[in-house]
Amino acid sequence: SQFVEEITTFAEINQINGLEKLQNEVLETLHKTSTNLYSHNEYSICVYNYLVKDFEKNTQKIKDMKRDLDVIFKKISTLKNQLREQHPEFYPHELELEEEDE
């Protein structure tokens, strides 16, 4: 084409070949970078999916543990109240606190 002919008149063939070689090197580097980035993204997706499942599982365990602890706390509180009613002599300090509150 006319454009190519004009360029060849302005630059030596060695310069053009050097530019073409440089462009091919840049293109090859871009392809390698793109491939590496794609591989990294695929790996990241796999790790993320694993971690999300693990996180959800651990979150559920924590919720279950909290629910269990709430039940245990209620049972302890109930037992403590029963003991306080049956044996007030063991809780004199609490009787004093109740009198001060009134």
C-alpha positions, 0 to 999 in steps of 0.5 A, a space after each residue: 500500500 502507499 502508506 507502507 511505501 511512504 514509511 519505507 522511504 522514511 526509515 531504513 528496513 533495519 529500523 522497521 524490522 527492529 520495530 516489528 520485532 519489538 511489537 512481536 515481543 510486546 505482543 508475546 509478553 501481553 499474551 503471557 501476562 493475559 494467560 497468567 492473569 487468567 490462571 490466577 483468576 481461575 485459582 482465585 475463584 476456586 479458593 474463594 468458593 472453598 473459603 465461602 463454604 468454609 466460612 458459612 460452615 463455621 458461621 453456622 457452628 458459631 450460631 449453634 454454639 451461641 444457641 447452646 450457650 443460651 440454653 445452658 445459661 437459662 438452665 443455670 439461671 433456673 437452677 440458681 433460682 431454685 437453689 436460692 429459693 430452697 436454700 436462702 441461707 447460702 445466698 445472704 449476700 444476694 439477700 442484702 442486695 435485694 434489700 438495698 434495691 428496695 
